[in-house]
Amino acid sequence: MEEKLIKDYSSPGRKGYSLPPLEVEKSNLAENLADYLREDLELPEVSEVDVVRHYTALSEMNYGVDSGIYPLGSCTMKYNPKRNERVARTSGLTNIHPYQPVEQLQGSLELLYQLKLDLAEISAMDEITLQPASGAHGEFTSLLIVKKYFADREEERTKVIVPDSAHGTNPASAAMAGFDVVEIASNERGMVDLDALAEALDEKTAALMLTNPNTLGIFEEDILKITEMVHEVGGLVYYDGANMNAIMGYAKPGLMDFDLMHFNLHKTFSTPHGGGGPGSGPVGVKDFLAPYLPKPLLKKDEEKYYWDYQRPKSIGKVHSFYGNYGVMLRAWSYIKTVGGSGLKETTENAVLNANYLKAKLKNDFELPYAEDSLHEFVLSGSRQKEEGASTLNIAKRLLDYDQYAPTIYFPLVVKEAMMIEPTETENIGTLDHFVETMLTISREIKENPEIVKNAPHSTIVRKLNETEAARNPDLHW
């Protein structure tokens, strides 16, 4: 499909608007108005139908979760019910402003307060802030809390421990918060190496950052031992909530003895995300860390909901106003729609779908870790690379079959990694179609790897020189 630029549809005098006659006297804005007029803009003169057809054509060139499966491991790019979109667009909720008096916002604050209570119940945390704007922002907020907590105790703790399979935002957030990052290796089963953890722990340890299940989709079976080891040296344990859709209804971070955590509302609780936003990363803490949460904190007394600014130990504000309100509304709607039993069923279907794909693909692609996995799993394309086409080539070839690729080359502990997470929203027909496509590509590599190496062939943009694009980006046309 080829599509011209919008300026190429331009024709003098063509327009896509109709304005009523001017009913006021024209005003001479300035004698030197000509100095402000620009002749170099060359704005296109196009009709409404030109505009609609052009942008519709562009939208059809893109792949999105409304087009088909999006099996991005760890990113949880699932289909989200449109019902929650409608709730977030309700005029009574969208036509308000945070500067309004709280007396006029009681209904909205009630929804946010209910969301706080629900997140606390889901996680077994004691207090929640809704301010952070993303998962990484929630990590950073949590580490600022850790830092303030130890400063308040006059303890000099300078390092944060991060497993080698962690999300890249973990060490980045720790470094931004001013900590030294200490990476520890995984064991041969893909879990935290307890000996390596013991060696890293000391009186300088501020926190361990951990995702459970981890980035390989494997549940840390020694989690209570791990949290105990960190607490024994006086450190805190932080839970990265990126993989919460694997445990809801079955396990709670607070009951695993985590001290604080973030949620990804835009992943686990129904907001389509990607392209940099929108997102929301609320932070939950145990009671002893609650004084350090960002201010203001949403509270309720006998008469009303209100924002509490009187928080002398708070780390301060981390977001303008009160957070990404629309994302919170979607999360509230999602939780209230499916309920506790629905969240548990979400977990069951996410785990079932992932294990179904793993069982279907593990014979044709290398499975580096044989441990039971939950909502996602990691394959390696090393065998296919030896036959002539890399994991990147496989990802590009999937586009020719109108499907999107899994996360590739992550986690770094697996060579030629393909991190696959089908999510709970895909049915067995879609899963089977993805399996057959992957097996077809595997056969193509054996028979004629050049077809896969030069993919994609059917997209509007063909194979790019990605090295050149990364080193010399041209960000305009």
C-alpha positions in Angstrom: 0.0 0.0 0.0 1.4 3.3 -1.0 0.2 6.7 0.4 1.2 10.2 -0.6 2.0 13.0 1.8 -0.9 15.2 2.8 0.7 18.1 0.9 0.6 16.1 -2.3 -3.2 16.2 -2.2 -3.2 20.0 -2.0 -5.0 22.0 -4.7 -5.4 25.8 -4.5 -8.8 26.8 -3.2 -9.7 23.4 -1.9 -10.8 23.4 1.7 -12.4 21.1 4.3 -14.3 23.7 6.4 -17.2 26.0 6.2 -17.4 29.1 8.5 -20.4 31.3 9.1 -20.4 34.9 7.8 -18.4 37.3 10.0 -20.8 39.2 12.2 -18.3 41.6 13.8 -16.3 44.4 12.3 -12.9 43.4 11.0 -10.0 44.6 13.2 -6.7 45.9 12.0 -4.4 43.9 14.3 -1.3 45.9 13.5 -0.1 48.2 10.8 2.9 45.9 10.2 0.8 42.7 10.2 2.6 41.6 7.0 5.7 41.2 9.1 4.0 38.4 11.0 2.6 36.6 8.0 4.6 33.6 6.8 4.7 32.5 3.2 7.0 29.5 3.8 4.5 27.2 5.7 2.9 25.9 2.5 0.0 24.5 4.4 -1.9 22.0 2.3 -5.3 23.0 0.9 -7.4 19.9 1.1 -10.9 18.8 1.4 -12.4 16.9 4.4 -12.6 13.7 2.4 -8.9 14.1 1.5 -7.9 14.4 5.1 -10.1 11.5 6.3 -9.0 9.1 3.7 -5.3 10.0 4.1 -5.2 9.5 7.8 -7.3 6.4 7.6 -4.9 5.0 5.1 -2.0 5.8 7.4 -3.7 4.1 10.3 -4.1 0.9 8.3 -0.4 0.8 7.8 0.2 0.5 11.5 0.0 -2.6 13.6 -1.8 -2.3 17.0 -3.4 -4.4 19.6 -6.8 -3.9 17.8 -5.2 -5.5 14.7 -4.0 -8.7 16.3 -1.8 -10.5 18.8 0.9 -8.4 20.6 2.9 -11.0 22.5 5.5 -8.7 24.0 6.9 -10.4 27.0 7.0 -8.2 30.2 5.2 -5.4 28.4 1.8 -7.0 28.8 0.4 -5.4 25.6 -3.0 -6.9 26.0 -6.4 -5.9 24.5 -8.3 -3.7 27.0 -12.1 -3.5 27.1 -13.6 -0.5 25.4 -16.0 -0.2 28.3 -13.2 1.2 30.4 -12.5 3.8 27.7 -16.1 4.9 27.8 -16.0 5.3 31.6 -12.8 7.4 31.4 -14.4 9.7 28.8 -17.6 10.4 30.8 -18.2 14.1 30.6 -18.8 14.5 34.4 -15.3 13.0 35.0 -13.4 14.7 32.2 -14.9 18.2 32.5 -13.3 18.9 35.9 -10.1 20.6 37.0 -7.7 19.8 39.9 -7.9 23.5 41.0 -11.6 23.1 41.8 -12.5 23.0 45.5 -12.5 19.5 46.9 -16.2 20.0 47.8 -16.9 20.0 44.1 -14.8 16.8 43.4 -16.2 14.4 46.0 -17.5 11.9 43.5 -14.2 11.8 41.6 -12.2 11.5 44.8 -14.4 8.7 45.9 -13.5 6.7 42.8 -9.8 7.3 43.4 -10.1 6.4 47.1 -11.9 3.2 46.1 -9.0 2.4 43.7 -6.6 2.9 46.5 -8.4 0.5 48.7 -8.6 -2.1 45.9 -4.9 -1.9 45.2 -4.1 -2.2 48.9 -6.3 -5.4 49.0 -4.8 -6.8 45.9 -1.2 -6.3 47.1 -1.5 -6.5 50.9 0.1 -3.1 51.2 -1.1 -0.6 53.9 -1.1 2.7 52.1 -1.1 3.8 48.4 -0.1 6.9 46.5 -1.6 7.4 43.0 0.8 10.1 41.9 3.5 8.4 39.9 3.0 8.5 36.1 4.6 5.2 35.0 6.2 2.0 36.2 9.7 3.5 36.1 8.4 6.6 37.8 6.9 4.3 40.5 10.3 2.7 40.9 12.1 6.1 41.2 9.4 7.2 43.7 9.9 4.1 45.8 13.7 4.5 45.9 13.3 8.1 47.0 11.2 6.8 49.8 13.9 4.2 50.6 16.5 7.0 50.6 14.4 9.3 52.9 13.7 6.4 55.3 17.3 5.6 55.9 18.3 9.3 56.1 15.6 9.7 58.7 17.2 6.9 60.7 20.7 8.4 60.1 21.9 5.2 58.4 24.3 5.5 55.5 23.1 2.9 53.0 24.4 3.4 49.6 23.7 0.4 47.4 20.7 -1.3 45.7 20.9 -4.9 44.6 19.4 -5.9 41.3 19.3 -9.4 39.7 20.8 -9.7 36.2 17.4 -10.6 34.7 15.8 -7.4 36.0 14.0 -4.8 33.9 16.5 -2.2 32.7 14.5 0.5 34.5 15.4 -1.0 37.9 19.2 -0.2 37.8 18.4 3.1 36.0 15.9 4.2 38.7 18.4 3.2 41.5 21.2 5.2 39.9 18.9 8.2 39.4 18.0 8.1 43.1 21.7 8.3 43.9 22.4 4.7 44.8 25.2 2.4 43.7 23.8 -0.5 41.7 25.1 -4.0 42.5 24.1 -6.7 40.0 23.8 -10.3 41.1 23.7 -13.4 38.9 20.8 -15.8 38.4 21.4 -19.5 39.1 21.1 -22.3 36.6 17.4 -22.5 37.1 16.8 -18.8 36.3 16.2 -17.7 39.9 18.0 -15.5 42.3 21.3 -17.1 43.3 21.1 -17.2 47.1 24.9 -17.4 47.5 25.4 -14.4 45.3 22.7 -12.5 47.2 24.3 -13.4 50.6 27.7 -12.2 49.3 26.2 -8.8 48.1 24.3 -8.1 51.3 25.9 -6.0 54.0 25.2 -3.0 56.3 25.4 -0.7 53.2 22.5 -2.4 51.5 19.5 -0.1 51.1 17.2 -2.3 49.1 16.8 -5.3 46.8 14.7 -4.7 43.7 12.8 -7.8 42.6 10.1 -8.9 40.2 8.2 -12.1 41.1 7.7 -14.0 38.9 10.9 -12.7 37.4 11.6 -11.6 33.8 11.9 -15.3 32.7 8.4 -15.9 33.9 9.7 -18.1 36.8 8.3 -17.7 40.3 11.1 -17.3 42.9 10.3 -20.3 45.1 12.7 -19.0 47.8 11.0 -15.6 48.0 10.4 -15.7 51.8 14.1 -16.7 52.3 15.2 -13.9 50.0 13.1 -11.2 51.8 14.3 -12.6 55.2 18.0 -12.3 54.1 17.6 -8.7 53.1 15.7 -7.8 56.3 18.4 -9.4 58.4 20.9 -6.9 57.3 18.4 -4.0 57.8 17.6 -3.5 54.1 14.3 -3.1 52.4 12.7 -5.2 49.7 11.0 -3.6 46.7 8.6 -5.4 44.4 8.5 -4.4 40.8 4.8 -4.8 39.9 5.4 -5.3 36.1 4.4 -9.0 36.4 1.5 -8.7 38.8 -0.9 -10.2 36.2 0.8 -13.5 36.9 -0.2 -13.7 40.6 -3.4 -11.7 41.2 -5.8 -13.8 43.3 -3.0 -16.3 44.2 -0.2 -14.3 45.9 0.3 -10.8 47.3 3.6 -8.9 47.5 2.9 -7.8 51.0 2.5 -11.4 52.2 5.9 -12.2 50.6 7.3 -9.6 53.0 8.0 -6.9 50.4 8.1 -3.5 52.0 7.1 -1.3 49.1 6.2 -1.8 45.4 4.7 -0.1 42.3 1.7 -1.1 40.2 1.5 -0.8 36.4 -2.1 0.3 36.0 -1.4 0.7 32.3 -0.4 -2.9 32.0 -2.2 -5.0 34.6 -5.4 -2.9 34.9 -6.6 -1.8 31.5 -5.0 1.1 29.7 -3.6 0.6 26.2 0.0 1.7 26.4 2.9 2.2 24.1 4.6 5.1 22.3 5.6 6.6 25.6 2.3 6.8 27.4 -0.1 7.2 29.0 0.8 5.3 32.1 0.3 5.2 35.8 2.6 3.6 38.5 1.0 3.9 42.0 3.2 3.0 44.9 2.1 0.9 47.8 4.0 0.7 51.1 3.8 -0.9 54.5 2.7 1.3 57.4 6.2 2.2 58.6 7.0 3.8 55.2 3.7 5.6 54.8 5.0 8.9 56.3 7.4 9.2 53.4 4.9 8.9 50.5 4.5 11.8 48.1 2.2 14.6 49.2 -0.7 15.3 49.0 -2.1 11.9 50.0 -5.8 11.2 49.4 -7.6 10.6 52.7 -11.1 10.4 54.0 -12.7 11.7 57.3 -16.3 11.4 58.5 -17.4 14.2 56.3 -15.5 14.2 53.0 -12.5 13.0 50.9 -9.6 15.4 51.0 -5.9 15.9 50.1 -3.5 15.7 53.0 -0.6 18.2 52.6 0.5 18.0 56.2 3.2 15.4 55.8 6.5 16.6 57.2 8.5 13.5 56.3 7.1 13.2 52.7 9.5 13.1 49.8 7.4 15.8 48.2 5.5 15.9 45.0 6.6 13.7 42.1 3.9 14.7 39.6 2.0 17.8 38.8 -1.4 17.8 40.5 -2.4 14.3 41.5 -1.3 11.8 38.8 -2.6 10.6 35.4 -6.3 10.7 36.3 -7.7 9.1 33.1 -5.5 6.0 33.6 -6.8 5.6 37.1 -10.4 5.8 35.9 -9.8 3.0 33.5 -8.2 0.9 36.3 -11.1 1.6 38.6 -13.6 0.6 35.9 -11.6 -2.6 35.1 -11.4 -3.8 38.7 -15.0 -3.0 39.5 -16.2 -4.7 36.3 -14.4 -8.0 36.7 -14.2 -8.1 40.5 -11.9 -10.2 42.6 -12.9 -13.5 41.0 -12.3 -11.9 37.6 -8.8 -10.8 38.5 -8.1 -14.3 39.6 -9.4 -15.7 36.3 -7.2 -13.2 34.5 -4.2 -14.7 36.2 -5.3 -18.2 35.3 -5.8 -17.5 31.7 -2.6 -15.6 31.4 -0.7 -18.5 32.8 -2.6 -21.1 30.8 -2.0 -19.2 27.5 1.7 -18.8 28.1 2.2 -22.4 29.0 0.1 -23.5 26.0 2.4 -21.6 23.6 5.5 -22.8 25.4 4.4 -26.4 25.0 3.8 -25.9 21.3 7.0 -24.1 20.5 9.7 -25.6 22.8 10.6 -28.4 20.4 11.4 -26.1 17.5 13.0 -23.4 19.4 15.5 -23.7 22.2 14.1 -23.5 25.8 17.0 -22.3 27.9 15.2 -22.7 31.3 13.1 -25.8 31.9 11.5 -24.5 35.1 7.8 -24.1 35.3 6.8 -20.6 34.1 3.8 -18.5 34.7 2.5 -15.7 32.4 5.5 -15.5 30.1 8.4 -17.6 29.0 11.7 -17.1 27.1 12.8 -19.0 24.1 16.1 -18.7 22.2 16.6 -18.4 18.5 20.2 -19.6 18.7 19.4 -22.7 16.7 17.7 -20.7 13.9 20.7 -18.3 13.9 23.0 -21.1 13.2 20.8 -22.1 10.3 21.0 -18.6 8.8 18.5 -16.2 10.4 18.6 -14.4 13.7 15.9 -13.6 16.3 15.6 -10.1 14.8 15.0 -11.6 11.4 12.2 -13.8 12.8 10.6 -10.7 14.4 10.6 -8.9 11.1 9.2 -11.9 9.2 6.2 -12.1 11.6 5.1 -8.8 10.1 4.7 -10.4 6.7 2.1 -12.7 8.4 0.2 -9.8 10.0 1.4 -10.6 13.5 3.6 -8.8 15.9 6.9 -10.0 17.4 7.5 -11.0 21.0 10.1 -9.0 23.0 13.5 -9.8 21.6 17.1 -9.8 23.0 15.7 -9.5 26.5 16.4 -10.6 29.1 20.1 -10.3 28.5 20.8 -13.6 30.3 19.5 -15.5 27.2 21.2 -15.3 23.8 18.9 -14.6 20.9 16.1 -14.2 23.4 12.4 -14.2 22.5 10.3 -13.3 25.5 6.7 -14.3 24.8 3.6 -13.2 26.7 0.3 -13.9 25.0 -1.7 -12.3 27.9 -5.1 -13.5 29.1 -7.1 -11.8 26.3 -6.1 -14.1 23.4 -8.2 -17.1 22.5 -7.0 -20.5 21.4 -7.6 -19.7 17.7 -5.2 -16.7 17.8 -2.7 -18.7 19.8 -2.7 -21.5 17.3 -2.3 -19.1 14.4 0.8 -17.6 16.2 2.2 -21.0 16.7 1.7 -22.1 13.1 3.4 -18.8 11.9 6.4 -19.4 14.2 6.7 -23.0 13.0 6.4 -21.8 9.4 9.2 -19.3 9.8 11.4 -22.0 11.4 10.8 -24.2 8.4 11.6 -21.3 6.1 14.9 -20.7 7.8 15.8 -24.4 7.2 14.8 -24.3 3.5 15.7 -20.7 2.4 17.0 -18.4 5.2 17.4 -15.5 2.8 13.6 -15.1 2.7 13.6 -14.5 6.5 16.8 -12.5 6.6 15.4 -9.9 4.2 12.0 -9.6 5.8 9.6 -7.8 5.9 8.5 -8.0 2.3 4.9 -6.9 2.6 5.0 -3.8 4.8 5.0 -0.2 3.6 8.5 0.2 5.0 10.9 -2.6 4.0 13.9 -3.8 5.9 16.0 -1.0 7.2 19.7 -0.6 7.9 19.1 -0.3 11.6 22.8 0.3 12.5 22.8 3.3 10.2 19.4 4.5 11.5 20.7 4.4 15.1 23.9 6.2 14.4 22.6 8.8 12.0 18.9 9.3 12.6 17.0 11.6 10.2 14.1 12.8 12.2 12.4 14.9 9.5 11.2 14.6 6.0 
